[in-house]
Amino acid sequence: MPFVSSRKCVSVASVALLLTGTLCVPALHAQSVPASTAQTRKPPQDIPDAPSSVQPPPPQDKLPAQPPATAPDSASAPSRPADSPQQGDQTQSPPPMPPVQTVPAGTTTGQSAATKEQLYKFVVTTNFVQVPVTVKDHDGRLVDGLLSKDFVVLENGKKQQLSFFTSDPFELSVALVIDLGMPDAAVQKVNQTFPALIGAFSPYDEVSVYTYSSTVSQVTDFTGATQRLTAAFNQLKTVRGHNNGPAVLGGPLGPQGPTVNGIPVGSSAPPPVYTPPKEAHVLNDAILHAALDLSKRDRTRRKVIFVISDGRELGSKASYSDVLRLLETQGIQVKAVAVEGAALPLYNKLERLHLPREGYSNILPKYSSATGGGNVYTELSRNAIEDAYAHITSEARNQYTLGYTTRATASTAYRTIEVRVARPNLKIYTKDGYYPIAPSRAQ
């Protein structure tokens, strides 16, 4: 009978046993092992698998219990050839993987959806106030190099502690409002400045175009693509303004029929009195429409309404006070280029002669001053209008931005803002105040 030595296999019979599937292993103690016992011995079942780099094995205390090994029925077991491998070739099956729940691509479970919804929601508190400020010298040039210690901010007359300050440029969200109710000569002059207007915006800005006369229309949604803006402006070049000159009330081209000595032919009644209809200029409605769209844009952008108009207002459904409240609530600035009659010298002084129910001759300075937009550029020539575009966009992008956490109690009452600079002979342009909004959850 062959023996297994503690150092090596010494018999020829051991080689035969290896060919039949019996392993020859070193023994820890020098003792004999019967060949029949070596053929029937099974590998131990409690040896764990090697760690996997893909899926870690479950803890040992949670491994499923192995069923007891049972000897196969000798009657039903098929006969094995003499040289077929036996138990030595059999490998132990790996432990079962823990259950993994999968979902189709593009979908998610209800629990993960709720978790993701909480992850991407944040609470917007209204006690933080952001104040853009433009500082110019007595010649109208922008003043750089100011520090946070140079500014003092008062809210309702109380000094505020600044918690945010930057002079970095901001990306712009601009709603461009163009008046098509002006005389055709003024409209065509503005149309010729469109290439300079497109060049005034940077690739990081987004622009939406609106037009108005008696109604408001949106030409294009917010976009930063130069090609889309160029296509929209090319479309506007085909639009004509109103005919120049006063309305025709008499003569052969007038609205009345033939007359003899001022009396209609075939009638003894006195001649009728014709009053030209008043043309609506819904500037308030146009600014309101643009402000509502701007309120939905990204909060990290500076929001500006850029108006090119003569400033006339008549027939709007929205009032000036209601539109201004929305602008101050959303932190939107109004900047403008006044053309045509609004650009004439001493035109603003004539505004003091405003008659009730006759509309306003120019309300752009009121909007711009209240929202921190600065002075309205009053330009007559084409070159002056093009220069104004570059100045306006530069001022809007390169303002000082101050921020503070207000200590006022939560309310919706209007709060005034005053900004002071510790340097003499400087002009400061900022918003007059703001309306706080109730806290809300934003996604």
Secondary structure, DSSP 8 states (H G I E B T S, - for coil): ---B-SS-B-SHHHHHHHHTT------SS-----HHHHHH----S-------SSS----GGGS----------TTTS----TTS--GGG---------------TT---HHHHHHHHHHT-EEE-SSEEEEEEEEE-TTS-B-----GGGEEEEETTEEE-EEEEE-----EEEEEEEE-SSBHHHHHHHHTTHHHHHHTS-TT-EEEEEEESSSEEEEEEEE--HHHHHHHHHHHTT---B-SS----SSTTSSS--EETTEETT--S-----------B-HHHHHHHHHHHHTTS-TTSEEEEEEEE---BBS-SS-HHHHHHHHHHHT-EEEEEE-GGGGSTTHHHHGGG--TTS-BS--HHHHHHHHT----EE--SHHHHHHHHHHHHHHHHT-EEEEEE--S-S--S-EEEEEEESSSS-EEE--SEE-----EEE-
